[in-house]
C-alpha cells in the first residue's frame, strides 16, 4: 500500500470517512487498491446506485483483475447492495437489491442498513452521492441515522454540491485527494479534515501504469 494510505487507513476503522476526489480512476483505485484490500478480513458492503454506474464499476473491477490478479480474491468477497434494474452482479455477492425508481426505495434501503453490524465495513460508491441529490434532507438523515455508531463507513464523491456539503457534516473525517498542479496530472496531494482537528496536508502519491505508488 502507498505510504500515505498506510498511515491514514488504519486510523479510520470504526469511523465515518468521506473521500473527495474529482478524478474517477483515482477515486475507484483508492477504493479497490487500498480500502477493500485493507479490510478484506471483514464483511464489506459496497452500495452502487443505477444500472449504468454499476456496469461502469464492474468494468473497472474486471480491468483491475486483469492487471492485478491478486485483487480477484478481494473482489470475490464484496457484498453488493445494488440499487438498479436487474438483480444480478458479476463480482462478489448480491447481498441486497433495491429497485431503482421504487417509491419505497428509501424505506427498503433503510431496512438493509439496519441489518449491518459495528464490525462491518460499508462503502458508498460515488454513484450513491447522485441518489442523495434526489432525496430531501429528512430522508438523507434517516439513511445515515440507522447505521451502527461504530461501523467503518467510507463514502466516495467526485465533487461537492450543496447536498454534499451538508452530507459531509455527518462524517468524522473528510479526505481530499487533489492533483498536484506543481508537478503533473499523475501526482496527487492528500489532505485530511478531522472533525476534532483542522485540515492538514498529509502526503503525496502518484499513478503509474494504473497503480497507486509512492513518489520516487
N, C-alpha and C positions, 0 to 999 in steps of 0.2 A: 504494500500500500504506500502511496505517496506520503512523505514525511508529514506534511501539513495536516493530512487527514488522520494519520496515525496519532497525532496529538489531540485532534478535535473529537473524532468519532467515539472513542471510549468514554468520554465525559458526557455523552448525550444519552446514555442508557437511562431509561426511566424519565426522560424529559421530552418536551414537545418542541420540535425544531423545524423551522422553515428554511429551505434553501431557495434563494432567488438567484437565477442565472438566466440571462437572455438567450444564450447560445443553446439550441436544442440538443445538439450532440453532446456537449459538455455536461449539460444537466442530466441527460439519461446515462451518461458514462459514470457520473458520480453515483447515481442510483444503483447501477449494475456492477460496476467495478469496485465500489467502495462500500456502500451501505449494505447491500444484500450479502456479499461475502462475509463481512464482519459479523453479521447477525445470523449466519447460516445455521447455527445450532438452536435457534429459537423458532417459534411459529411466526412466520412472516406473511403479512397480508398486503397485497397491492390493489388499490382501488383505481379503476380506469373508467372514465366516462366517454361514451359514444363509440359506436362500431368503427367509425373511421379512425379515431385515435387509438383504439385497441389494435386495429390492423397495423398501424404505423409502429406501435410499440413492439408488437410481435415480430415485425420485420427487423427491428433493431436488435431484439434478442437473438434472432436467427443469424444475423450478420456477426454479432458478438461471439456466438458459439463457434462460427467458422474461423474466426481469428484467434479466439482464446478458448479452446476446447474444455479447459478446466472449469469454465463457468457453467457448463451444461448441468453439472450436478447441483449447482446452486439454484439455477432456474427451475429445475425439476421440483424443488421444494416450495416454490411460490404458491401461495393460496390466493387466487384472484377473486376479488369482489367486482364483478363486471356489471356496469350499467350500460346496456346496449339493446340490440335487437335479436341476437342469437345466443342461446345458452350453450356456448362452446368456447374453448380456448386451446391454443396449440401447445403452450408450455404450461407446466405446473398443473395445478388442480383448480377447477372452477368451484370455489367454496360457496359462492352465492351469486345469484343472477337477479338483477332488478331491471325490469323492462324500461327502456328509455322512453320518456314521454308519459309514463304511467301517472295518473292523478294521485296515486298512493306512493309515489317514489320516495318522498322524504320519510314517510311512516315505515316503509319497508327497509330503507337504509338504516334508520334508527334501530330497528329490531335487530339487524345484523350486527351493528356496532355494540349493542347491549350484550352480545354474547362473547365479546372479547375479554381477555384477562390482562391483569397488570404485567405479566411476564411476556406478553405478545409484542410484536413489532408491527405497527400499522404504517403503511406508506401511501400517501395520497399523490398519485401521478399528476403531472402538470394539468392534464385534462380535467381533473376534479375541480380545479380553480374555475374552469369555464362553467361548470354546473353551479358553483356558488354564486356566480354573477347572475344567474337566472332566478335565484331564490331571494326571499326577503330576509331581513336580519333575524327575525324570530326563528325561522327555520334553520338558518345557519348556526345560531347559538344552540338550538335544540340538538343538532347533529353533534356538535362538539361537547355538549354537556353530558351526553350519555357515555362518553369514553371513560375507561378506568383512569383514575388520577395518575397512576404510575406507569401507564402504558408508554412504550417508546414510540413516539409519533414523529414521522417525517412528512412534511408537506413540500412539494416542489412547485415552483412557479417561475415563469419567464419574465413577467412584468408586474407592475403594481397599479391596478385600477383603484378607484375609490373603495370598492368592496375589499380588495386585497389589503389595503391599509388598515381597515377595520379588523380583518381576519388575523393580521399579524399580531394584534393585541392579545390573542388567546395563546400565543406561543411563548415559551420560556426563552427561546433563543432564535435569532434570525441570522443565518449565514449568507453573506452576499459573495458571489463569485463573478468577477468582472474582468474584462480584457485589460491587460497591461499595455496601455497605449504608448508607453515609453519604449517598448520593445517591438512586439508584433502581435498578430491575431492568434498565435499559438500559445502565448503566455498569459497566465491569469493570476489575479490577486484575490486572496480570500480574506474577508473581514468578518468579524463576529460581533453581534449585538446581543448581549445578555440582559435580561430584564433587571438584573441586580447590578449591572455594570455598564459602562459607556462603550460605545463602539470602538473597535480597535482592529488594525491590520494584523492578520495572524500569520500569513505566509504566502508563498507562491508555488505554482507548479506550471507545467506545460503539457501540451498534447503532442505526442509523437507517434505516427503510424497507428492512429486510432486508440492509443493507450495514454492514460494519465501518468505522467512520470515526473520525477524530481528535476530541478534545474541542474544543468551540467556545469 
